[in-house]
Amino acid sequence: MKMICFGSSSAGNSYYIELQRKGAQPPVKLILEAGLPYKEIVAKAAINQINLAEIDGVLVTHGHADHCRSVADFKRRGARVYANQYITAGDPATTLRAGTAKLIALDTTVVPFEVEHDADEPLGFMISTGVETILFVNDSKFFKARMDGIQFDYVMIEANYDGQVLHFALENAKKDNDLGNIRRYERILNSHMSLNNCIKHLKQMDLSKCKAIFLMHLSDRHARQYKFKEEVQKATGIQTFVCKKAGGMI
């Protein structure tokens, strides 16, 4: 798999991946999340020598702007955008429903599943070409979908905050009667994935063939990139990368 992070934060999320297919077929090319301004996606694609006219599709997890901001721009240019019914306006060709597999390109299937987030029908994705299989979970407190028997080659998963750091910040906000931050921190606790939850989910998966883990959507205030990278790598034994806010990885 080839993966390039265009941006990964509450300001906007977008990732480009290529997955190998069987035989001499060219790799499938996908955009995961369209949460950056379209011009920014175009610019970052150009820097990385990616031709957006060649992508096979765009997958979007849910309808918050930092994940779907450029959906209309992609559609206007003829790209197929796969997402829940609220984003696709119910188009049967591109609407994803939890638990129902959909063929999105030659030899490429996505199985959407429910995740816990404060949005309408938020989804996670299992994407497989028969050669490579990845898990993609962004903006989710947790998910209940069972992954028994699935050997992931790559995992892209949110690790938004350090629970100890965020709880400490929430207690300080309560002491100061800072209603804005109280609401903000409580929302994060109820809708985003902590480092601990991320590691728990990873430990429940079959990672025996996993080549890399990519951590997404880290908080500016409540996450430390190198700590998260080190702790996930230590817990799983898998090479781990952190997707940076403005693009790229560490």
C-alpha positions in Angstrom: 0.0 0.0 0.0 1.0 3.6 -0.7 -0.5 6.1 1.7 -0.1 9.9 1.7 -1.6 12.1 4.4 -2.9 15.5 3.0 -4.1 16.6 6.4 -5.3 15.1 9.7 -7.0 17.2 12.3 -10.3 18.9 13.3 -9.3 21.5 10.7 -9.6 18.9 7.9 -8.9 15.3 7.0 -7.9 13.8 3.7 -5.7 10.8 2.7 -4.6 9.2 -0.5 -4.0 5.4 -0.8 -3.1 2.9 -3.4 -3.8 -0.7 -2.9 -2.3 -3.5 -4.9 -4.6 -5.7 -7.0 -4.2 -9.2 -8.4 -1.9 -9.9 -11.3 -0.7 -7.1 -13.5 -3.6 -4.8 -12.8 -2.7 -1.3 -11.7 -3.3 -0.4 -8.0 -6.7 1.0 -7.0 -6.4 4.7 -6.1 -8.7 6.2 -3.5 -9.2 9.4 -1.5 -10.3 8.7 2.1 -12.1 11.7 3.5 -12.6 15.0 1.6 -12.4 17.3 4.6 -9.9 19.9 3.2 -10.7 22.7 0.8 -10.6 21.2 -2.7 -7.8 23.6 -3.8 -5.7 22.4 -1.0 -6.2 18.7 -1.9 -5.3 19.5 -5.5 -2.2 21.3 -4.4 -1.0 18.5 -2.1 -1.8 15.9 -4.7 0.3 17.8 -7.3 3.2 18.1 -4.8 3.1 14.3 -4.4 2.7 13.7 -8.2 -0.8 12.4 -7.8 -3.3 12.9 -10.7 -6.7 13.2 -9.1 -8.4 12.5 -12.5 -7.1 8.9 -12.1 -8.7 8.1 -8.7 -11.2 5.3 -8.6 -13.3 6.8 -5.9 -13.7 8.9 -2.7 -14.8 7.4 0.6 -16.2 9.6 3.3 -17.0 8.5 6.9 -19.6 11.0 7.9 -21.0 14.5 7.3 -19.0 16.8 9.5 -17.2 19.4 7.5 -13.7 18.4 8.4 -14.4 15.1 6.6 -16.7 16.1 3.7 -15.9 19.7 2.9 -15.0 19.0 -0.7 -17.5 16.3 -1.6 -19.4 18.6 -4.0 -16.2 19.6 -5.7 -15.2 16.0 -6.3 -18.7 15.2 -7.6 -18.7 18.1 -10.0 -15.5 16.7 -11.5 -17.0 13.3 -12.0 -15.5 11.5 -9.1 -17.7 8.8 -7.4 -18.1 9.7 -3.7 -19.1 6.7 -1.5 -20.7 7.6 1.8 -23.8 7.3 3.9 -27.2 8.2 2.5 -27.1 11.8 3.9 -24.0 12.6 1.9 -25.0 10.7 -1.3 -28.7 11.9 -1.2 -29.6 8.2 -1.3 -27.9 7.5 -4.7 -28.0 3.6 -4.7 -24.8 3.4 -6.8 -22.7 5.2 -4.1 -24.6 4.9 -0.8 -22.9 2.8 1.8 -24.9 1.0 4.5 -23.3 -0.6 7.5 -22.8 -4.4 7.1 -23.4 -4.4 3.3 -20.4 -4.9 1.1 -20.0 -2.8 -2.0 -17.8 -3.2 -5.0 -16.2 0.3 -5.6 -13.6 -0.6 -8.2 -12.3 -3.6 -10.0 -11.5 -6.3 -7.4 -12.0 -3.7 -4.7 -14.7 -4.1 -2.0 -15.5 -1.9 0.9 -17.5 -3.2 3.9 -18.8 -0.3 6.0 -19.6 -0.7 9.7 -21.1 1.4 12.4 -18.9 3.5 14.7 -19.8 5.7 17.7 -19.7 9.4 16.9 -22.0 12.4 17.1 -23.0 12.5 13.5 -25.7 10.8 11.3 -24.7 7.3 10.4 -21.0 7.5 10.9 -19.0 4.7 9.3 -15.7 2.9 9.4 -14.4 0.9 6.5 -12.8 -2.4 5.7 -11.3 -2.1 2.2 -9.9 -5.2 0.4 -8.6 -6.0 -3.1 -8.0 -9.6 -2.3 -4.3 -8.8 -2.2 -4.3 -6.1 0.5 -6.8 -5.4 3.3 -7.0 -2.2 5.4 -9.1 -0.9 8.2 -10.0 2.8 8.3 -11.6 4.3 11.4 -11.7 8.0 11.9 -13.8 10.1 14.3 -15.1 7.3 16.5 -15.2 6.9 20.3 -15.3 3.1 19.7 -16.9 0.5 17.5 -18.6 -2.8 18.1 -18.0 -4.5 14.8 -16.2 -7.8 15.1 -13.1 -8.3 13.1 -12.7 -12.0 13.8 -10.8 -13.8 11.1 -9.8 -10.7 9.2 -6.0 -10.2 8.8 -5.3 -6.6 8.2 -2.3 -5.6 6.2 -2.6 -2.0 7.3 -4.7 -0.1 9.9 -5.6 3.6 9.8 -7.2 4.6 13.1 -8.0 7.6 15.2 -6.0 8.3 18.4 -7.3 11.7 19.3 -6.4 12.3 23.0 -4.6 11.1 26.1 -7.4 10.3 28.6 -5.4 11.5 31.6 -4.5 14.9 29.9 -8.1 15.5 28.8 -9.7 14.6 32.1 -7.3 16.9 33.9 -8.2 19.7 31.5 -11.9 19.0 32.1 -11.5 19.2 35.8 -9.7 22.5 35.5 -12.5 23.8 33.3 -15.0 22.8 35.9 -13.1 24.5 38.7 -13.0 27.7 36.6 -16.7 27.4 35.5 -15.5 27.6 31.9 -18.7 26.4 30.3 -17.3 26.6 26.7 -14.4 24.3 27.5 -16.5 22.0 29.6 -18.8 21.4 26.7 -15.9 21.0 24.3 -14.0 18.5 26.4 -17.2 16.5 27.2 -18.0 16.3 23.5 -14.5 15.0 22.8 -14.8 12.3 25.5 -18.1 11.2 24.0 -17.2 11.2 20.3 -13.5 10.7 19.7 -11.1 7.8 20.4 -8.6 8.0 23.2 -5.2 6.5 23.0 -6.2 3.7 25.4 -9.3 2.8 23.4 -7.2 2.8 20.2 -4.8 0.3 21.7 -7.7 -1.8 23.1 -9.2 -2.1 19.6 -5.8 -2.9 18.0 -5.2 -5.7 20.5 -8.5 -7.3 19.6 -7.5 -7.5 15.9 -5.4 -10.1 14.0 -2.3 -8.1 13.3 -0.2 -11.1 12.4 0.3 -9.8 8.8 0.0 -6.1 9.6 2.8 -4.1 8.1 2.0 -0.7 9.5 -0.4 1.3 11.7 -1.3 4.9 10.9 -2.7 7.1 13.8 -5.0 9.9 12.6 -6.7 13.0 14.0 -4.5 13.7 17.0 -5.5 16.6 19.1 -3.3 19.7 19.2 -3.8 20.1 22.9 -4.4 16.6 24.3 -2.0 14.4 22.3 1.7 14.1 22.0 2.7 12.7 18.7 5.9 10.8 19.7 4.3 9.4 22.8 1.4 8.0 20.9 3.6 6.6 18.2 5.8 4.9 20.8 3.0 3.5 22.9 1.1 2.0 20.0 4.2 0.5 18.5 5.2 -1.0 21.9 1.7 -2.4 22.5 1.3 -4.0 19.1 4.9 -4.6 17.9 3.9 -3.1 14.6 5.6 -0.2 12.9 3.5 2.9 13.7 3.2 6.3 12.0 1.4 9.5 13.1 -0.5 11.5 10.5 0.4 15.2 10.9 -2.1 18.0 11.0 -0.8 19.8 7.9 0.0 16.6 6.0 2.8 14.1 6.0 3.8 11.6 8.7 6.2 11.0 11.5 
